[in-house]
Amino acid sequence: MREWIFRMRGGIWTLLFAAIIFMIRGTTPGIMALSAVTVALGQAWRCWSAGAIGLYRGENVKALRLATTGPYALMRNPLYFGNFVIGLGWSMIAGRWAVVIFAACFWAVYVTAIIPHEEAFLRRKFGRDYEEYCGRVRRFHPAVFDMKAVTAPVDWDIVRRSEIHTIISTIIGTAIIIAVSLCYT
């Protein structure tokens, strides 16, 4: 089941987006601005994460190496954290219940299914190295701060190739959410 949910994560993300759209009933310009900044921060975080991991797109879990630098020195799931921040920004426009529902759905899908599926793969592939990494770095928030590891170089070519789809989707999604909100204002 977790493997299927992992493969369907793009569609699930689209369903969460649609749910947010249906909950929009208008908002204030201040909330719209805060939402846009939140979405931009989430996307920037994803770009940094993509540049540190190397290979990550696809329907199957894969890894050429264990990513432990850049944002991966702070948390084990920075791409998903970026997704959460983007979704949080979008749901802020729809109101507090949208934020609560989005956060609960994100937790249910990502924390209970997608991340455990990836972790099982990484344990099998990297064994002790992955276990030691898990002992040092938490899933979604920093336990320690290693400046050398965090400031590792970013491969901007990978960001350009791998993250362009997400950047375009995020821009279009944000524009749609703002437009729908403006229809109610």
Secondary structure as UniProt FT lines:
FT   HELIX           2..7
FT   HELIX           9..23
FT   HELIX           29..53
FT   HELIX           70..73
FT   HELIX           78..94
FT   HELIX           96..106
FT   HELIX           107..114
FT   HELIX           115..136
FT   HELIX           147..150
FT   HELIX           156..184
//
